[in-house]
Amino acid sequence: MHIINILFLALIFPLFSNAATKKPVDMSTKISRLTESDQRRFDYYFYEGLKQKENNQYDQAMETFRLCAALDSVDSGVQSELGLLYAATGFTSEAIRNMEKAIKTDPTNWWYNLQLISMYTEQKNWKRCIEITTNLQKIYPNKEEVYTMLASFYKETKQYEKAIAAYERLESLAGINQALSLEKFQLYNLLNNKKKGIAEIDKLVNKYPSESRYKVFRGDIYMKQNMSKQAYEIYQQVLKDDPQNAFVYVSLSNYYKSVNQPDKAMESIVAALKNEQLDVDTKVQVLGQYVEKLTRDSTKLSETESLFKLLVDRYPMEEQVHGYYAVFLQFQKRNEEAISELESMLNINSKNDQTWMRLIQIYLAEKNYKQTVSVADRAIENLPKSSAWYFYRGIAEFQLTDYPAALVSYKAGLPFLAADQLELKSDFYAQIGDTYFKVEKKDSAFVNYEHALAANPKNILVMNNYAYYLSLGKNELKKAERMSAKTVELDPKNSTYLDTYAWILYQQANYSLAKYYIERAIDNMKKEEESGVILEHYGDILWMTKNDDKALKMWEKSFETGNKSDDLKKKIETKGWKREK
């Protein structure tokens, strides 16, 4: 929204503003219309209606003002109050009808006109807004707000030349200022009259010669018009006249980027961030745009860190400055120091959910599950209605093999899920299912897997785990096969899903097809992800396809990876098992 529009909206008084309330009744105007007795009744009902409105008794106030209208239907104050009440209760058409009556009786009343304009603005009836405001211009030719509104309505209807004319009249009353010049500059650009647009900025430069920011803005316009040489000359002149001007460094950075001089561009940004004249909000904004590049520039790590420390020392209560420094530290794998910065952010603002999440993610990545639980507990204290903290606390407790606690955490977080968080809801039920399986409550596990798939039928991890656990019990193998086949279809190169599918086929004695898929699993298995379970399964399938020597090698290889189950040891020691004929 433009600056002038904001000013305009501020002018539209809220419904029931004291300024719009009817002033004491002028008895001289009532004598000709009402008897003395009716006038007393009118006055009583009117002020009673005002009291009811003040107490938010809108229905009663409406009836009371209707009694006034029955006594004097053309009274502008009554019609205005009825209009405001109708507007407050959502009856826009009735509100407008009554307010139109009010200004028909009292056309010069500024506040009645303003409330009616507000109502038409809500309906985006710009034509009527322009008609009313144009009439106000005749009544109040020197009132600045009239031209502010007119310009705004002309912009809405794309009558840019008329909008400029309204701003010109406003400028003649208020004088040249930044807001007006920028508005006209934008309008001239919309009319593709860049020359007049630039002239508006030149007016600012000439009126305020000591204000370097307007000169910088002039250079920025040149940059947008691909006149980088002229822009550079302006920036250099500003640097000469006002070397402490922070904004020129930001603009110079954009110039250097455009001429492919990234080192100088970064030097300019660093200069801007160090500049005392640049306000902290702008610094944070600039830092956000360049933090990734600053972080990744391995040739200037020391300089970059000195800059971050300078900013943190200078703005210790700016949480985003700590946040960007934490990003830098994490990129350098200095998690302990990053954690300290994140803790500083939480001391400043304990309600920032993103900071809690970053802290939890660091501890989870480090597999520091006890600290994950601790941070999640603190997050719950500060933001108890966020389901994420219960979810991550449950994951950490699961990894600590505290399965009862994990179940409590997951179930505590479920009520805080929003209706549209179906994927997260599915993940909650999936984790509950996995946890129940760990405590050997298979039926409960399967029920929760069904809940997970109901929430998100494409939850591929649930389909894989559910299918695999069904196959271990050798029950509902066809159902397990259908789910597992779907996972392979969705992710055909995932060795875990291929292994599950192969194992289900093996359980159904479809050994040749099982061998095909287990070999695809082996082919797609990354070295760092080498799984002893997959290798053991491969050995079992090879044994049933009478590849005895190779089967034994796979079992031994599985054992070497750390899979030292009793069943595997027995297969290696006995060199297999007796096959049924």
ROKE-58733 format. One record per residue (C-alpha): residue number from 1; x, y, z. Coordinates in nm, 4 decimals. Each point is the difference from the previous one (the first is absolute). Example, Ala and Ser with C-alpha at 12.3 -4.5 7.8 and 13.67 -1.06 7.14 Angstrom:
<nodes>
   i       px       py       pz
   1   1.2300  -0.4500   0.7800
   2   0.1370   0.3440  -0.0660
</nodes>
This chain:
<nodes>
   i       px       py       pz
   1   0.0000   0.0000   0.0000
   2   0.1276   0.3456  -0.0892
   3   0.0802   0.2559   0.2675
   4  -0.2840   0.2266  -0.1090
   5  -0.2489  -0.2855   0.0148
   6   0.1025  -0.0657   0.3581
   7  -0.0600   0.3648   0.0819
   8  -0.3379  -0.0210  -0.1630
   9  -0.1071  -0.3048   0.1929
  10   0.1006   0.1697   0.3219
  11  -0.2442   0.2770  -0.0848
  12  -0.2974  -0.2332  -0.0194
  13  -0.1240   0.0128   0.3546
  14  -0.1075  -0.3312   0.1527
  15  -0.3691  -0.0605   0.0377
  16  -0.1344   0.1568   0.3160
  17   0.2860   0.2513   0.0194
  18  -0.0895   0.2796   0.2383
  19   0.0623   0.2423  -0.2847
  20  -0.2914  -0.1520  -0.1932
  21  -0.2409   0.0209   0.2901
  22  -0.2802   0.2476  -0.0290
  23   0.0637   0.3298   0.1720
  24  -0.2581   0.1512   0.2404
  25  -0.3272   0.0712  -0.1727
  26  -0.0364   0.3490  -0.1400
  27  -0.3443   0.0989   0.1301
  28  -0.0428   0.2779  -0.2527
  29  -0.0038  -0.2487  -0.2871
  30  -0.2416  -0.2361   0.1762
  31  -0.2733   0.2520   0.0929
  32  -0.1329   0.0173  -0.3527
  33  -0.0240  -0.3819  -0.0295
  34  -0.0907  -0.1261   0.3468
  35  -0.2280   0.1082   0.2778
  36   0.1595   0.0694   0.3345
  37  -0.1290  -0.3318   0.1359
  38   0.1311  -0.1980  -0.3010
  39   0.3308   0.1815   0.0254
  40   0.0431  -0.1130   0.3613
  41  -0.0839  -0.3590  -0.0968
  42   0.2393   0.0206  -0.2956
  43   0.2850   0.1280   0.2160
  44  -0.0618  -0.2651   0.2639
  45  -0.0004  -0.2870  -0.2533
  46   0.3027   0.1385  -0.1798
  47   0.2267   0.0192   0.3032
  48  -0.1357  -0.3307   0.1306
  49   0.1005  -0.1546  -0.3319
  50   0.3485   0.1437   0.0341
  51   0.0384  -0.1548   0.3466
  52  -0.1199  -0.3389  -0.1252
  53   0.2458   0.0162  -0.2876
  54   0.2850   0.0846   0.2372
  55  -0.0907  -0.3129   0.2001
  56   0.0040  -0.2099  -0.3211
  57  -0.3774  -0.0555   0.0247
  58  -0.0384   0.0352  -0.3737
  59  -0.3438  -0.1573  -0.0395
  60  -0.1494   0.2212   0.2712
  61   0.1748   0.3065  -0.1423
  62  -0.1397  -0.0794  -0.3442
  63  -0.3552  -0.0099   0.1328
  64   0.0509   0.3198   0.1980
  65   0.1307   0.1928  -0.3015
  66  -0.2913  -0.1317  -0.2054
  67  -0.2296   0.1671   0.2536
  68   0.1917   0.3223  -0.0695
  69  -0.0438  -0.0515  -0.3736
  70  -0.3728  -0.0506   0.0474
  71  -0.0130   0.3465   0.1556
  72   0.2340   0.1659  -0.2521
  73   0.0931  -0.2103  -0.3041
  74   0.2280   0.2617  -0.1574
  75   0.2218   0.0653   0.3001
  76   0.3563  -0.0502  -0.1230
  77   0.1356  -0.1069   0.3393
  78  -0.2557  -0.2802   0.0326
  79   0.0618  -0.1222  -0.3543
  80   0.3760   0.0046   0.0641
  81  -0.0317  -0.2001   0.3214
  82  -0.2268  -0.2559  -0.1665
  83   0.2475  -0.0267  -0.2860
  84   0.2867  -0.0696   0.2390
  85  -0.2021  -0.2625   0.1880
  86  -0.1001  -0.1750  -0.3208
  87   0.3638   0.0002  -0.1109
  88   0.1152  -0.1447   0.3331
  89  -0.2511  -0.2846  -0.0236
  90   0.0849  -0.0865  -0.3620
  91  -0.2955   0.1581  -0.1825
  92   0.2054   0.2010  -0.2455
  93  -0.2761   0.0984  -0.2423
  94  -0.2204   0.1338   0.2793
  95   0.3010   0.1804   0.1497
  96   0.0723   0.1769  -0.3285
  97  -0.3647   0.0893  -0.0521
  98  -0.0214   0.1696   0.3401
  99   0.3333   0.1795  -0.0372
 100  -0.1069   0.1290  -0.3431
 101  -0.3070   0.1451   0.1692
 102   0.2222   0.1643   0.2600
 103   0.2161   0.1845  -0.2532
 104  -0.3042   0.0898  -0.2085
 105  -0.1324   0.1911   0.3025
 106   0.3426   0.1283   0.1058
 107   0.2240  -0.0065  -0.3098
 108   0.2801   0.2061   0.1546
 109   0.0533  -0.2308   0.2992
 110   0.3570  -0.1251  -0.0339
 111  -0.0433  -0.3010   0.2250
 112  -0.3179  -0.1294  -0.1643
 113   0.1684   0.0204  -0.3390
 114   0.3100  -0.1713   0.1322
 115  -0.1981  -0.2921   0.1459
 116  -0.1901  -0.0424  -0.3253
 117   0.3261  -0.0007  -0.1972
 118   0.1302  -0.2672   0.2381
 119  -0.3041  -0.2184  -0.0692
 120   0.0343   0.0368  -0.3766
 121   0.3730  -0.0719   0.0299
 122  -0.0817  -0.3346   0.1643
 123  -0.2174  -0.0782  -0.3054
 124   0.2698   0.1304  -0.2353
 125  -0.2584   0.2325  -0.1537
 126   0.2655   0.2430  -0.1144
 127  -0.2360   0.1928  -0.2276
 128  -0.2215   0.1060   0.2904
 129   0.3082   0.0667   0.2172
 130   0.1277   0.2405  -0.2659
 131  -0.3404   0.1721  -0.0274
 132  -0.0238   0.0613   0.3751
 133   0.3623   0.1107   0.0313
 134  -0.0284   0.2339  -0.2985
 135  -0.2988   0.1608   0.1669
 136   0.2033   0.0357   0.3225
 137   0.2724   0.1698  -0.2037
 138  -0.2468   0.2738  -0.0921
 139  -0.0983   0.0444   0.3653
 140   0.3510  -0.0334   0.1453
 141   0.2373   0.1122  -0.2804
 142   0.2963   0.0401   0.2364
 143  -0.0414  -0.3204   0.2029
 144   0.3017  -0.2226  -0.0678
 145  -0.1811  -0.3260   0.0788
 146  -0.2361   0.0558  -0.2948
 147   0.2843  -0.0206  -0.2499
 148   0.1551  -0.2968   0.1774
 149  -0.3269  -0.1889  -0.0426
 150  -0.0562   0.1161  -0.3567
 151   0.3468  -0.1109  -0.1074
 152  -0.0514  -0.3389   0.1626
 153  -0.3334  -0.0568  -0.1776
 154   0.1383   0.1146  -0.3347
 155   0.2864  -0.2496   0.0398
 156  -0.2476  -0.2782   0.0732
 157  -0.1821   0.0822  -0.3251
 158   0.3303   0.0380  -0.1896
 159  -0.0662   0.3686  -0.0699
 160   0.3647   0.0762   0.0613
 161   0.0084   0.3483  -0.1511
 162  -0.2889   0.1100   0.2242
 163   0.1769  -0.1564   0.2970
 164   0.3112   0.2029  -0.0814
 165  -0.2111   0.3154  -0.0265
 166  -0.1450  -0.0699   0.3465
 167   0.3505  -0.0453   0.1396
 168   0.1120   0.3217  -0.1681
 169  -0.2824   0.1862   0.1766
 170   0.0946  -0.1686   0.3275
 171   0.3626   0.0979  -0.0524
 172  -0.1034   0.3626  -0.0479
 173  -0.1640  -0.0165   0.3432
 174   0.2476  -0.2161   0.1906
 175   0.3231   0.0733  -0.1853
 176   0.2504  -0.2354  -0.1613
 177   0.0630  -0.3110   0.2063
 178   0.1351  -0.3495  -0.0496
 179  -0.3331  -0.1841   0.0150
 180  -0.1641   0.2142  -0.2679
 181   0.3020   0.0010  -0.2309
 182   0.0331  -0.3796   0.0195
 183  -0.3714  -0.0423  -0.0698
 184   0.0226   0.2205  -0.3080
 185   0.3208  -0.1745  -0.1072
 186  -0.1807  -0.3355   0.0061
 187  -0.3005   0.1383  -0.1866
 188   0.2174   0.1493  -0.2746
 189   0.1691  -0.3389  -0.0348
 190  -0.3424  -0.1605  -0.0428
 191  -0.0656   0.2538  -0.2768
 192   0.3410  -0.0924  -0.1466
 193   0.1125   0.3591   0.0389
 194   0.3372  -0.0647   0.1607
 195   0.1270   0.3491  -0.0673
 196  -0.2680   0.1627   0.2168
 197   0.0419  -0.2748   0.2574
 198   0.3694   0.0777   0.0379
 199  -0.0843   0.3701   0.0156
 200  -0.1992  -0.0711   0.3173
 201   0.3079  -0.1515   0.1641
 202   0.2088   0.2927  -0.1231
 203  -0.2436   0.2315   0.1789
 204   0.0825  -0.1789   0.3247
 205   0.3730   0.0136  -0.0725
 206  -0.0179   0.3737  -0.0700
 207  -0.2178   0.0834   0.2996
 208   0.2039  -0.2096   0.2425
 209   0.3586   0.0226  -0.1333
 210   0.1448  -0.1236   0.3268
 211  -0.2138  -0.3168  -0.0072
 212   0.2253  -0.2507  -0.1763
 213  -0.2664  -0.2709   0.0068
 214  -0.1873   0.1719  -0.2825
 215   0.3143   0.0050  -0.2103
 216   0.0515  -0.3691   0.0730
 217  -0.3571  -0.0647  -0.1047
 218   0.0700   0.1938  -0.3201
 219   0.2914  -0.2353  -0.0653
 220  -0.2214  -0.3018   0.0727
 221  -0.2425   0.1203  -0.2672
 222   0.2868   0.0166  -0.2489
 223   0.0884  -0.3597   0.0927
 224  -0.3560  -0.1134  -0.0729
 225   0.0223   0.1741  -0.3364
 226   0.3259  -0.1834  -0.0803
 227   0.1963   0.3246   0.0235
 228   0.2608  -0.1456   0.2338
 229   0.2736   0.2479  -0.0935
 230  -0.2120   0.2995   0.1017
 231  -0.1067  -0.1839   0.3170
 232   0.3625  -0.0692   0.0925
 233   0.0921   0.3665  -0.0450
 234  -0.2790   0.1028   0.2396
 235   0.1030  -0.2598   0.2570
 236   0.3601   0.1162  -0.0135
 237  -0.1051   0.3630   0.0441
 238  -0.2115  -0.0974   0.3019
 239   0.2972  -0.1858   0.1487
 240   0.2122   0.3089  -0.0473
 241  -0.2568   0.2365   0.1536
 242  -0.1408  -0.2322   0.2651
 243   0.2345  -0.2965   0.0677
 244  -0.2134  -0.1097   0.2972
 245  -0.3094  -0.0506  -0.2151
 246  -0.0812  -0.3650   0.0585
 247  -0.2508  -0.0446  -0.2817
 248   0.2509   0.0865  -0.2698
 249   0.2009  -0.3100   0.0935
 250  -0.3041  -0.2208  -0.0487
 251  -0.0631   0.1614  -0.3380
 252   0.3658  -0.0302  -0.0948
 253  -0.0183  -0.3712   0.0805
 254  -0.2816  -0.0358  -0.2544
 255   0.2060   0.1925  -0.2526
 256   0.3048  -0.2216   0.0499
 257  -0.2141  -0.3110  -0.0344
 258  -0.1368   0.1322  -0.3297
 259   0.3536   0.0475  -0.1390
 260   0.1129  -0.3407   0.1280
 261   0.2292   0.1179   0.2790
 262  -0.1247  -0.2218   0.2887
 263   0.2962   0.0762   0.2280
 264  -0.0663   0.3732  -0.0100
 265  -0.3716  -0.0637   0.0407
 266   0.0684  -0.1889   0.3215
 267   0.2412   0.2692   0.1211
 268  -0.2772   0.2565  -0.0405
 269  -0.2469  -0.2121   0.1964
 270   0.2500  -0.0464   0.2821
 271   0.0580   0.3760   0.0040
 272  -0.3748   0.0566   0.0249
 273  -0.0369  -0.2468   0.2863
 274   0.2805   0.1703   0.1909
 275  -0.1443   0.3457  -0.0606
 276  -0.1508   0.1622   0.3095
 277  -0.2376   0.2066  -0.2138
 278  -0.1902  -0.3039  -0.1280
 279  -0.2893  -0.0923   0.2270
 280  -0.0051  -0.3493   0.1456
 281  -0.3162  -0.1104  -0.1859
 282   0.1617   0.0781  -0.3349
 283   0.3195  -0.1732   0.1092
 284  -0.1928  -0.3130   0.0910
 285  -0.1774   0.0127  -0.3363
 286   0.3292   0.0400  -0.1873
 287   0.1652  -0.2692   0.2083
 288  -0.2808  -0.2399  -0.0832
 289   0.0614   0.0478  -0.3712
 290   0.3736  -0.0616   0.0255
 291   0.0386  -0.2364   0.2948
 292   0.0309  -0.3120  -0.2136
 293   0.2707   0.1516  -0.2185
 294   0.1840   0.1367   0.3033
 295  -0.0188  -0.3417   0.1632
 296   0.1252  -0.1903  -0.3029
 297   0.2932   0.2276  -0.0856
 298   0.2810  -0.2127   0.1407
 299   0.2620   0.2593  -0.0963
 300  -0.1329   0.2568   0.2477
 301  -0.1176  -0.2054   0.2952
 302   0.1939   0.2055   0.2540
 303  -0.1303   0.3306  -0.1373
 304  -0.3545  -0.1348  -0.0155
 305   0.0116  -0.1253   0.3568
 306   0.1355   0.3345   0.1201
 307  -0.2938   0.1673  -0.1727
 308  -0.2532  -0.2313   0.1679
 309   0.1611   0.0558   0.3397
 310  -0.0060   0.3746  -0.0558
 311  -0.3707  -0.0082  -0.0819
 312  -0.0817  -0.2286   0.2946
 313   0.1916   0.2259   0.2392
 314  -0.1619   0.3112  -0.1405
 315  -0.3538  -0.1402  -0.0114
 316  -0.0166  -0.2585   0.2793
 317  -0.3805   0.0117   0.0173
 318  -0.0611  -0.0555  -0.3719
 319  -0.0909  -0.3675  -0.0210
 320   0.0416  -0.0218  -0.3787
 321   0.3633   0.1157   0.0242
 322   0.0657  -0.2912   0.2377
 323  -0.1929  -0.2219  -0.2403
 324   0.2195   0.0825  -0.2988
 325   0.3133  -0.0474   0.2071
 326  -0.1348  -0.3418   0.1017
 327  -0.0388  -0.0874  -0.3696
 328   0.3648   0.0918  -0.0560
 329   0.1127  -0.2083   0.2989
 330  -0.2060  -0.3004  -0.1080
 331   0.1498   0.0189  -0.3464
 332   0.3416  -0.0139   0.1673
 333  -0.1203  -0.3046   0.1983
 334   0.0413   0.1932   0.3240
 335  -0.3277  -0.1182   0.1436
 336   0.0799   0.0739   0.3619
 337   0.0504   0.3686  -0.0783
 338  -0.3060   0.0010  -0.2283
 339  -0.2047  -0.1395   0.2881
 340   0.1194   0.2885   0.2185
 341  -0.1246   0.2524  -0.2570
 342  -0.3350  -0.1778  -0.0280
 343  -0.0323   0.0018   0.3778
 344   0.0640   0.3761  -0.0082
 345  -0.2852   0.0317  -0.2486
 346  -0.2299  -0.1917   0.2346
 347   0.0989   0.2279   0.2883
 348  -0.1121   0.2924  -0.2151
 349  -0.3148  -0.1691  -0.1320
 350  -0.1064  -0.3323   0.1476
 351  -0.3064  -0.0151  -0.2284
 352   0.1933  -0.0376  -0.3273
 353  -0.0887  -0.3508  -0.1158
 354   0.2608   0.0055  -0.2780
 355   0.2797   0.0469   0.2553
 356  -0.1233  -0.2956   0.2070
 357  -0.0167  -0.2088  -0.3172
 358   0.3573   0.0879  -0.1013
 359   0.1256  -0.0935   0.3458
 360  -0.1834  -0.3327  -0.0027
 361   0.1294  -0.0825  -0.3480
 362   0.3602   0.0569   0.1063
 363  -0.0328  -0.2384   0.2951
 364  -0.1821  -0.2603  -0.2113
 365   0.2708   0.0171  -0.2675
 366   0.2617  -0.0559   0.2718
 367  -0.2086  -0.2908   0.1347
 368  -0.0014   0.1777   0.3340
 369  -0.3435  -0.1304   0.0888
 370   0.0061   0.0959   0.3691
 371   0.0560   0.3654  -0.0909
 372  -0.2697  -0.0292  -0.2686
 373  -0.2485  -0.1078   0.2673
 374   0.1134   0.2854   0.2262
 375  -0.0389   0.2654  -0.2705
 376  -0.3374  -0.1428  -0.1065
 377  -0.1184   0.0249   0.3622
 378   0.1039   0.3673   0.0112
 379  -0.1698   0.0661  -0.3328
 380  -0.3207  -0.1547   0.1329
 381   0.0145   0.2290   0.3051
 382   0.0138   0.3048  -0.2272
 383  -0.2140  -0.1184  -0.2923
 384  -0.2161  -0.2799   0.1440
 385  -0.2421  -0.0185  -0.2931
 386   0.2594  -0.0821  -0.2654
 387  -0.0171  -0.3676  -0.0946
 388   0.3574  -0.0009  -0.1370
 389   0.1632  -0.0017   0.3439
 390  -0.1902  -0.3118   0.1092
 391   0.0912  -0.1690  -0.3285
 392   0.3734   0.0634   0.0321
 393   0.0009  -0.0803   0.3690
 394  -0.1625  -0.3316  -0.0880
 395   0.2640  -0.0715  -0.2654
 396   0.2803   0.0678   0.2478
 397  -0.1635  -0.2178   0.2682
 398  -0.0446  -0.2762  -0.2588
 399   0.3715   0.0158  -0.0795
 400   0.0728  -0.0189   0.3728
 401  -0.2180  -0.3177   0.0042
 402  -0.2352   0.1675   0.2473
 403  -0.3004  -0.1283  -0.1941
 404  -0.2697   0.0720   0.2627
 405   0.1129   0.3643   0.0200
 406   0.0047   0.0244  -0.3810
 407  -0.3592  -0.1204  -0.0176
 408  -0.1035   0.2595   0.2583
 409   0.1707   0.2764  -0.2023
 410  -0.1537  -0.0979  -0.3324
 411  -0.3501  -0.0310   0.1448
 412   0.0363   0.3330   0.1836
 413   0.0843   0.1778  -0.3275
 414  -0.2880  -0.1387  -0.2081
 415  -0.2698   0.2383   0.1329
 416   0.2044   0.3031  -0.1076
 417   0.0104  -0.0986  -0.3673
 418  -0.1871   0.2344  -0.2329
 419  -0.2648  -0.1493  -0.2275
 420   0.2153   0.0541  -0.3086
 421   0.3161  -0.1584   0.1473
 422  -0.0793  -0.3412  -0.1452
 423   0.3563  -0.0941  -0.0871
 424   0.1209   0.0763   0.3521
 425  -0.2999  -0.1834   0.1419
 426   0.1000  -0.3013  -0.2078
 427   0.3562   0.0220   0.1325
 428  -0.1276   0.0130   0.3578
 429  -0.2009  -0.3192  -0.0453
 430   0.2913  -0.1624  -0.1834
 431   0.2300   0.0689   0.2952
 432  -0.2616  -0.1313   0.2415
 433  -0.0254  -0.3146  -0.2138
 434   0.3769  -0.0500  -0.0010
 435   0.0123   0.0490   0.3753
 436  -0.2764  -0.2534   0.0649
 437   0.1858  -0.2485  -0.2183
 438   0.3111   0.0482   0.2128
 439  -0.1957  -0.0949   0.3140
 440  -0.1459  -0.2994  -0.1863
 441  -0.3538   0.1305  -0.0241
 442  -0.0394  -0.0858  -0.3664
 443  -0.3774   0.0426  -0.0171
 444   0.0256   0.3530   0.1401
 445   0.2862   0.0716  -0.2392
 446  -0.2058  -0.1096  -0.3004
 447  -0.3021   0.2045   0.1110
 448   0.2158   0.3119   0.0128
 449   0.1563  -0.0749  -0.3380
 450  -0.3541  -0.0067  -0.1386
 451  -0.0666   0.3405   0.1606
 452   0.3237   0.1297  -0.1547
 453  -0.0985  -0.1143  -0.3499
 454  -0.3523   0.1374   0.0418
 455   0.1507   0.3427   0.0696
 456   0.2527  -0.0270  -0.2842
 457  -0.0440  -0.2917  -0.2417
 458   0.3346   0.0860  -0.1630
 459   0.2068  -0.0360   0.3166
 460   0.2591  -0.2266  -0.1551
 461   0.1918  -0.0678   0.3224
 462  -0.3142  -0.1253   0.1710
 463  -0.0840  -0.2245  -0.2943
 464   0.3485  -0.1504   0.0090
 465   0.0113  -0.0576   0.3762
 466  -0.3561  -0.1289   0.0160
 467   0.0622  -0.2413  -0.2863
 468   0.3272  -0.1233   0.1484
 469  -0.1443  -0.0591   0.3462
 470  -0.2957  -0.1854  -0.1510
 471   0.2436  -0.2226  -0.1887
 472   0.1921  -0.0827   0.3182
 473  -0.3177  -0.1469   0.1433
 474  -0.0700  -0.1769  -0.3296
 475  -0.3584   0.1211   0.0096
 476  -0.1872   0.2093  -0.2564
 477   0.2871  -0.0456  -0.2421
 478  -0.2076   0.1072  -0.2994
 479  -0.0854   0.3282   0.1738
 480   0.3668   0.0418   0.0886
 481   0.0986  -0.0693  -0.3616
 482  -0.2415   0.2628  -0.1360
 483   0.1322   0.2694   0.2340
 484   0.3625  -0.0916  -0.0613
 485  -0.0506  -0.0019  -0.3778
 486  -0.1363   0.3538   0.0292
 487   0.3158   0.1186   0.1794
 488   0.2183  -0.1477  -0.2748
 489  -0.2171   0.1691  -0.2610
 490   0.0361   0.3371   0.1743
 491   0.3739  -0.0359   0.0745
 492   0.1443  -0.2717  -0.2278
 493   0.3639   0.0510   0.1044
 494  -0.0440  -0.0115   0.3762
 495   0.1903  -0.3042   0.1264
 496  -0.2088  -0.0245   0.3187
 497  -0.3293  -0.0127  -0.1897
 498   0.1409  -0.2461  -0.2532
 499   0.1214  -0.2221   0.2856
 500  -0.3431   0.0043   0.1677
 501  -0.1704  -0.0959  -0.3252
 502   0.2513  -0.2768  -0.0650
 503  -0.0462  -0.1338   0.3547
 504  -0.3793  -0.0095  -0.0344
 505   0.0368  -0.1917  -0.3273
 506   0.2398  -0.2359   0.1791
 507  -0.2567  -0.0594   0.2745
 508  -0.2439  -0.1051  -0.2745
 509   0.2586  -0.2405  -0.1464
 510   0.0320   0.2085  -0.3178
 511   0.3788  -0.0421   0.0133
 512   0.0970   0.0903  -0.3559
 513  -0.1825   0.3324   0.0116
 514   0.1279   0.0572   0.3525
 515   0.3558  -0.0521  -0.1292
 516  -0.0555   0.2561  -0.2757
 517  -0.1155   0.2711   0.2424
 518   0.2562  -0.0722   0.2715
 519   0.2737   0.0363  -0.2608
 520  -0.1499   0.3354  -0.1014
 521   0.0148   0.0952   0.3682
 522   0.3694  -0.0990   0.0140
 523   0.0722   0.1916  -0.3220
 524  -0.1549   0.3186   0.1437
 525   0.1477  -0.0356   0.3469
 526   0.2501   0.2763   0.0706
 527   0.3205  -0.1127   0.1665
 528  -0.0480   0.2208   0.3033
 529  -0.3534  -0.1339   0.0308
 530   0.0962  -0.3681  -0.0276
 531  -0.2535  -0.1963   0.1987
 532   0.0724  -0.3285   0.1705
 533  -0.3705  -0.0860  -0.0105
 534  -0.0178   0.0407  -0.3790
 535   0.3101  -0.2167  -0.0423
 536  -0.1472  -0.2666   0.2287
 537  -0.3223   0.0025  -0.2004
 538   0.2019  -0.0356  -0.3190
 539   0.1758  -0.3019   0.1497
 540  -0.3323  -0.1603   0.0971
 541  -0.1422   0.0505  -0.3488
 542   0.3202  -0.1350  -0.1595
 543  -0.0227  -0.3072   0.2248
 544  -0.3562  -0.0723  -0.1132
 545   0.1085   0.0399  -0.3648
 546   0.2833  -0.2483   0.0710
 547   0.2887   0.2494  -0.0280
 548   0.1503  -0.1479   0.3168
 549   0.3570   0.1327  -0.0173
 550  -0.1093   0.3526  -0.0848
 551  -0.2663  -0.0136   0.2703
 552   0.2628  -0.0859   0.2629
 553   0.2179   0.2909  -0.1204
 554  -0.2925   0.2415   0.0361
 555  -0.0732  -0.1227   0.3548
 556   0.3639   0.0408   0.0954
 557   0.0073   0.3495  -0.1539
 558  -0.3163   0.0879   0.1905
 559   0.1625  -0.1177   0.3237
 560   0.3050   0.2181  -0.0717
 561  -0.2197   0.3104  -0.0281
 562  -0.1120  -0.0494   0.3596
 563  -0.3114  -0.2118  -0.0471
 564   0.0779  -0.2623   0.2670
 565  -0.3414  -0.1526   0.0639
 566  -0.0218  -0.3562   0.1338
 567  -0.1856  -0.1141  -0.3131
 568   0.2749   0.1337  -0.2259
 569   0.2748  -0.1617   0.2120
 570  -0.1811  -0.3342  -0.0220
 571  -0.0352   0.0238  -0.3799
 572   0.3715   0.0684  -0.0360
 573   0.1057  -0.2758   0.2414
 574  -0.2286  -0.2663  -0.1527
 575   0.0611   0.1264  -0.3523
 576  -0.3671   0.0548  -0.0635
 577  -0.3034  -0.2012   0.0891
 578  -0.1827  -0.2958  -0.1390
 579  -0.2147   0.0919  -0.2986
 580  -0.3359  -0.1589  -0.0523
 581  -0.0118  -0.2108  -0.3140
</nodes>
